[in-house]
Amino acid sequence: MDTRRLYRQVPATQSIPFLLSCLLVMFAAAVLASQVQTNFGRVEVSNVFYENATGISIRAKLFRPVLATEEAPAPGIVYIHGYQNNRETSDAYCIELARRGFVVLNVDAIGRGNSGEPLALDDPEFDDTFGGLASLDYLENLPFVNPEAVGMMGHSIGGEIAYQIGLVREDVKALVISGTAYTEEATESRPANMLMIFGKYDEYRQRMTGVEDFEADWMDSAQTRAVIAENDPQFSVTYGDFEQGTARRVFMPKVTHIQESHNKAAIAEAVVWMREALNPAVGQWVLPENQIWQIKEWTTLIAMITCIAALFPLGWLLMQTSLFNPLLNPVRDDFAIPKYDLRRGAVVNGILMLLYLPLILVIFGFHVYVMPIDKVFPMMIANGIVFWFFISNLIGFFIVRRWYRRQHYEVGMDLIDLGVSDQGDKIWLRKNNFVRAALLALLLFGFAYLSDIVLEKLFFVDFRFIFPFASDLTPYRAKMFLLYLPFILFGFIFMGVFLYGRMRRPIRTSWARTLSSWSVSAILVMTVPLLLQLAAQYVPIFTMGVIPFVGPSSALVGFIINLVQIILILIMVLPLSTWFFQLTGNIYVGAFLNALLVTWMFASSQVIAPIPV
């Protein structure tokens, strides 16, 4: 397809309204997310910074109801997110608590978000609460918090931390843990006033509870007998007395581990529990089923999607300048892969993508038994994902190279057809176009990054949906960005060769139809194998209660959960590489841009902390 004809059909000026519309929707979504976060002006939200005992910086988001003052202090709650998350993951609970009169400190645990990096595990000053104790002390010393009415909450590993603090700190008057369990250390009165929320389909149940069937076995376990002095305790029944600090309750929503932090029924249980234990001001109470946190989740997703969508018209405009116009190059319209060969390529790619868990086990086995790698590559969860992405694409490179040699001999295919050259006989772009491609991608990435920075500074809103996706980079995380970028870039370069060379679809009758057809095809080819892996995990969980992929200390569970985030990322970025391949006839702008965006998402959101195994 001659992309110069595309310019004549759609003048540059027609892209400006689309660009402005994207910016308007992005900004409006962020404003609405901010309004929900502040309960439409009734809660003040701010960034706060403090240090733990060893001087490591901790960032948290402080929710202060405007009616909480020195003269009328309110109950306070510290919330600690799970292992592979940051503070925004906890916003659902924190927003609903703050709406009901609680001051809430929503923590970036050490090694997550914008907090500092943890010390080594063998360091005698290692903080095994990852800033949890320092956060409790900080909250209790705020003048508008009643230090006699303080609680702690947490999900998953954050729940474990909150639970351990609640065991030893008598000033913690209420505790809500989700996605984790109390242990035999607990008694009928310690921790005080404890609610446990644990999903029926939680994939970590063996690790967190020690029982095979949570629904059948937990209420009769030794742990439960230690905290509830009843012959036959039941779910969703409150035992003990709040005044005495002996209140106990176990709630089991029908959800998975990740859903526990975004479940309406679980949040309703938590806010009612904290009300009974800490007694916030009566006039600020809102019915537990009246929840608005979902709006923030969807609006931050809309903001992220529209920011990425804005890169389409912005790239279009930039490519019509004298600097980037030489990148414009027609895509050959006489070249497409036969359907039988497309199916064969899709099957081979699917097999490579099914190496996800085996390759992750290899890297963790190497880390544990051969040589620790976290001193050089400290984001261990990211290591597994990036290692799989890099190695599977490296294997794919040799497979496609063999295929290309046969096609070159049989049908005269050249490197232009693969999208890696504009000269055919060697991998090279004329007129410094390789540098131009990298610069264009960098400018477009800079726009996306700056957009997120502006939204965060103005509204304390990041690009996210259920999972943390993209946030501002601390200096340390900027180093992580540069460290992991080459590996992710290689993966996207070869992915471009595979999708737009090895799996080239026919040109459609218009550029719009080609864009949609090729984008859908790319998304299906890259995500269906991942969806099959999700199905292999969750169909048995929902139908038989069996968890197929667990791994040592449930390590594989987290990587299966991460597939959802990977799939969402691929759905967002693959149309970008398709678009720029259409415009340039080569893979480089799209590969550079996608590598920058995805590396940013990993570097800003992945955990820097020891694996909890």
Secondary structure as GFF3:
##gff-version 3
##sequence-region A 1 613
A	DSSP	alpha_helix	3	9	.	.	.	ID=ss1
A	DSSP	three_ten_helix	12	14	.	.	.	ID=ss2
A	DSSP	alpha_helix	15	37	.	.	.	ID=ss3
A	DSSP	beta_strand	43	51	.	.	.	ID=ss4
A	DSSP	beta_strand	57	65	.	.	.	ID=ss5
A	DSSP	beta_strand	74	80	.	.	.	ID=ss6
A	DSSP	three_ten_helix	87	90	.	.	.	ID=ss7
A	DSSP	alpha_helix	91	99	.	.	.	ID=ss8
A	DSSP	beta_strand	103	107	.	.	.	ID=ss9
A	DSSP	alpha_helix	132	140	.	.	.	ID=ss10
A	DSSP	beta_strand	145	155	.	.	.	ID=ss11
A	DSSP	alpha_helix	157	168	.	.	.	ID=ss12
A	DSSP	beta_strand	172	178	.	.	.	ID=ss13
A	DSSP	beta_strand	194	197	.	.	.	ID=ss14
A	DSSP	alpha_helix	205	209	.	.	.	ID=ss15
A	DSSP	alpha_helix	214	217	.	.	.	ID=ss16
A	DSSP	three_ten_helix	218	220	.	.	.	ID=ss17
A	DSSP	alpha_helix	222	227	.	.	.	ID=ss18
A	DSSP	beta_strand	248	251	.	.	.	ID=ss19
A	DSSP	three_ten_helix	258	262	.	.	.	ID=ss20
A	DSSP	alpha_helix	264	278	.	.	.	ID=ss21
A	DSSP	three_ten_helix	282	284	.	.	.	ID=ss22
A	DSSP	alpha_helix	293	309	.	.	.	ID=ss23
A	DSSP	alpha_helix	311	318	.	.	.	ID=ss24
A	DSSP	three_ten_helix	325	327	.	.	.	ID=ss25
A	DSSP	alpha_helix	339	353	.	.	.	ID=ss26
A	DSSP	alpha_helix	356	369	.	.	.	ID=ss27
A	DSSP	alpha_helix	380	411	.	.	.	ID=ss28
A	DSSP	alpha_helix	415	418	.	.	.	ID=ss29
A	DSSP	alpha_helix	433	459	.	.	.	ID=ss30
A	DSSP	beta_strand	463	464	.	.	.	ID=ss31
A	DSSP	beta_strand	468	470	.	.	.	ID=ss32
A	DSSP	alpha_helix	475	497	.	.	.	ID=ss33
A	DSSP	pi_helix	498	502	.	.	.	ID=ss34
A	DSSP	alpha_helix	511	544	.	.	.	ID=ss35
A	DSSP	three_ten_helix	552	554	.	.	.	ID=ss36
A	DSSP	alpha_helix	555	584	.	.	.	ID=ss37
A	DSSP	alpha_helix	588	605	.	.	.	ID=ss38
###
